[in-house]
């Protein structure tokens, strides 16, 4: 049964009428888009209610998967628009394309080049609905931002196959610019938060696998391309950001090719933090009843991924750089304090009296795989109140240099003592 049939509507065109029986064409003429007006009279952004998910009664039938941003430039984005169904839908698509183009978006016929796909559906026949779903799945696998328009999403807005996507009903096509903008901005909303001066630029996104087939078998509602798109957008808009992820090695359906896809994903991104786990069959889950991969193969894959992670040093070019850090805890070796910079990178500092819980200005003097070591230049309760470190507590030189100076000093004393004996 199609969404339209399930909705109990007598005719497909009933979806194009509001409660007063006004057709969507009449409604389009009556309501003109105000491209500069970003908020409704009650202060709620068009396309979201107070909870940020669905419109109020003035824009019922529209749902936006995104957030507001101030730096979106339409000229930087391309829109691919695909239409199914009746002449009304073709007319709606032309109208939406005109609005988007007038606002600065480029309409493209090449779906692979587009940043966002607008899929406009109208169907009472399962074959056309299947084509719509296939296109939707292709967009997801390509990591594209998606906006669903027309009868299918309006008739069944809670259908699992459109869960989490932006939708706009046939009565709200005047708001297509706002919906497309907010959908694109949803990819940058996190970046805005991470760029806030009081927020660590750290994001943990557990991808679990680099193979789309394994993700499907895990019942994950995203593709590796969608994950990569998030990583690329965040990395571009938050320079230096630390992105951590999780990988499960040896999921029951994981083939050698699937695992190689995971390896390639990790090679490409060189995550600063990578949490590697072997598959564990949790009781009561579908995967618990699946045939297991040979334990020896699982261990080999785990070791291969671990070796890859250990093959690069994320901090090897940081010597001599300066950071403002927050000192928060004692290190595992009990010899240092642990601090973190804006990117939540771990920087070890000397155990200077009074520095715990303070902000410090440090200079990087050494590094290892998981952390750096900093020379403390100053510290204080806030970044603006940093005061010079007392000279007798300051770590001026590295450990190797200090050992050399101690040996040199002792040798000098011995030489002077012998000199006084023989003169």
GIQUI-V501564 format. One record per residue. N is the residue number from 1. RES is the residue in three letters. PHI is phi in whole degrees, 0 to 359 (none if undefined). Layout:
n = [N,N]
res = [RES,RES]
phi = [PHI,PHI]
This chain:
n = [1,2,3,4,5,6,7,8,9,10,11,12,13,14,15,16,17,18,19,20,21,22,23,24,25,26,27,28,29,30,31,32,33,34,35,36,37,38,39,40,41,42,43,44,45,46,47,48,49,50,51,52,53,54,55,56,57,58,59,60,61,62,63,64,65,66,67,68,69,70,71,72,73,74,75,76,77,78,79,80,81,82,83,84,85,86,87,88,89,90,91,92,93,94,95,96,97,98,99,100,101,102,103,104,105,106,107,108,109,110,111,112,113,114,115,116,117,118,119,120,121,122,123,124,125,126,127,128,129,130,131,132,133,134,135,136,137,138,139,140,141,142,143,144,145,146,147,148,149,150,151,152,153,154,155,156,157,158,159,160,161,162,163,164,165,166,167,168,169,170,171,172,173,174,175,176,177,178,179,180,181,182,183,184,185,186,187,188,189,190,191,192,193,194,195,196,197,198,199,200,201,202,203,204,205,206,207,208,209,210,211,212,213,214,215,216,217,218,219,220,221,222,223,224,225,226,227,228,229,230,231,232,233,234,235,236,237,238,239,240,241,242,243,244,245,246,247,248,249,250,251,252,253,254,255,256,257,258,259,260,261,262,263,264,265,266,267,268,269,270,271,272,273,274,275,276,277,278,279,280,281,282,283,284,285,286,287,288,289,290,291,292,293,294,295,296,297,298,299,300,301,302,303,304,305,306,307,308,309,310,311,312,313,314,315,316,317,318,319,320,321,322,323,324,325,326,327,328,329,330,331,332,333,334,335,336,337,338,339,340,341,342,343,344,345,346,347,348,349,350,351,352,353,354,355,356,357,358,359,360,361,362,363,364,365,366,367,368,369,370,371,372,373,374,375,376,377,378,379,380,381,382,383,384,385,386,387,388,389,390,391,392,393,394,395,396,397,398,399,400,401,402,403,404,405,406,407,408,409,410,411,412,413,414,415,416,417,418,419,420,421,422,423]
res = [UNK,UNK,UNK,UNK,UNK,UNK,UNK,UNK,UNK,UNK,UNK,UNK,UNK,UNK,UNK,UNK,UNK,UNK,UNK,UNK,UNK,UNK,UNK,UNK,UNK,UNK,UNK,UNK,UNK,UNK,UNK,UNK,UNK,UNK,UNK,UNK,UNK,UNK,UNK,UNK,UNK,UNK,UNK,UNK,UNK,UNK,UNK,UNK,UNK,UNK,UNK,UNK,UNK,UNK,UNK,UNK,UNK,UNK,UNK,UNK,UNK,UNK,UNK,UNK,UNK,UNK,UNK,UNK,UNK,UNK,UNK,UNK,UNK,UNK,UNK,UNK,UNK,UNK,UNK,UNK,UNK,UNK,UNK,UNK,UNK,UNK,UNK,UNK,UNK,UNK,UNK,UNK,UNK,UNK,UNK,UNK,UNK,UNK,UNK,UNK,UNK,UNK,UNK,UNK,UNK,UNK,UNK,UNK,UNK,UNK,UNK,UNK,UNK,UNK,UNK,UNK,UNK,UNK,UNK,UNK,UNK,UNK,UNK,UNK,UNK,UNK,UNK,UNK,UNK,UNK,UNK,UNK,UNK,UNK,UNK,UNK,UNK,UNK,UNK,UNK,UNK,UNK,UNK,UNK,UNK,UNK,UNK,UNK,UNK,UNK,UNK,UNK,UNK,UNK,UNK,UNK,UNK,UNK,UNK,UNK,UNK,UNK,UNK,UNK,UNK,UNK,UNK,UNK,UNK,UNK,UNK,UNK,UNK,UNK,UNK,UNK,UNK,UNK,UNK,UNK,UNK,UNK,UNK,UNK,UNK,UNK,UNK,UNK,UNK,UNK,UNK,UNK,UNK,UNK,UNK,UNK,UNK,UNK,UNK,UNK,UNK,UNK,UNK,UNK,UNK,UNK,UNK,UNK,UNK,UNK,UNK,UNK,UNK,UNK,UNK,UNK,UNK,UNK,UNK,UNK,UNK,UNK,UNK,UNK,UNK,UNK,UNK,UNK,UNK,UNK,UNK,UNK,UNK,UNK,UNK,UNK,UNK,UNK,UNK,UNK,UNK,UNK,UNK,UNK,UNK,UNK,UNK,UNK,UNK,UNK,UNK,UNK,UNK,UNK,UNK,UNK,UNK,UNK,UNK,UNK,UNK,UNK,UNK,UNK,UNK,UNK,UNK,UNK,UNK,UNK,UNK,UNK,UNK,UNK,UNK,UNK,UNK,UNK,UNK,UNK,UNK,UNK,UNK,UNK,UNK,UNK,UNK,UNK,UNK,UNK,UNK,UNK,UNK,UNK,UNK,UNK,UNK,UNK,UNK,UNK,UNK,UNK,UNK,UNK,UNK,UNK,UNK,UNK,UNK,UNK,UNK,UNK,UNK,UNK,UNK,UNK,UNK,UNK,UNK,UNK,UNK,UNK,UNK,UNK,UNK,UNK,UNK,UNK,UNK,UNK,UNK,UNK,UNK,UNK,UNK,UNK,UNK,UNK,UNK,UNK,UNK,UNK,UNK,UNK,UNK,UNK,UNK,UNK,UNK,UNK,UNK,UNK,UNK,UNK,UNK,UNK,UNK,UNK,UNK,UNK,UNK,UNK,UNK,UNK,UNK,UNK,UNK,UNK,UNK,UNK,UNK,UNK,UNK,UNK,UNK,UNK,UNK,UNK,UNK,UNK,UNK,UNK,UNK,UNK,UNK,UNK,UNK,UNK,UNK,UNK,UNK,UNK,UNK,UNK,UNK,UNK,UNK,UNK,UNK,UNK,UNK,UNK,UNK,UNK,UNK,UNK,UNK,UNK,UNK,UNK,UNK,UNK,UNK,UNK,UNK,UNK,UNK,UNK,UNK,UNK,UNK,UNK,UNK]
phi = [none,281,303,293,295,293,282,83,283,281,216,301,288,298,292,265,238,270,299,272,85,287,286,292,291,296,296,297,291,286,251,259,290,250,291,268,272,264,227,282,299,272,89,275,293,302,103,209,264,299,268,81,239,228,291,277,297,287,223,302,102,245,221,241,261,185,206,280,220,256,244,285,244,306,298,272,236,245,241,256,239,243,236,237,103,280,296,300,293,298,296,299,296,299,294,295,298,296,296,295,294,294,277,119,287,268,272,236,269,264,298,292,270,280,272,221,253,254,253,255,247,202,202,239,248,300,303,294,296,296,299,299,295,297,294,299,294,297,296,297,294,275,73,277,284,237,235,257,236,94,285,299,293,288,287,222,294,259,300,305,287,245,301,81,257,280,231,218,280,292,273,243,295,297,262,300,297,297,294,296,300,292,296,294,292,301,283,243,300,298,299,298,294,294,278,295,299,258,237,294,276,224,222,256,238,286,282,75,199,262,259,297,295,294,298,297,295,280,67,279,260,206,248,295,293,295,300,297,297,298,300,295,296,296,296,288,269,231,305,88,305,263,247,254,212,244,229,256,265,85,301,311,263,285,270,299,294,300,294,296,298,294,300,296,300,286,298,295,265,44,301,292,232,223,259,254,227,275,301,237,281,282,301,93,265,303,293,295,262,276,300,275,281,308,303,296,292,298,294,297,293,298,294,299,290,296,298,298,298,279,278,231,243,292,248,292,254,264,304,91,278,247,217,266,231,251,273,233,200,265,290,298,279,63,258,225,260,256,230,227,269,306,266,60,280,279,233,278,228,297,278,279,299,86,272,300,81,255,275,222,259,233,242,287,242,199,205,219,299,253,201,237,241,241,272,280,264,195,204,184,293,224,298,281,250,296,243,303,288,306,300,283,254,284,266,281,227,284,297,298,294,295,298,298,293,296,298,297,295,297,298,295,297,298,298,295,296,296,296,287,289,267,241]
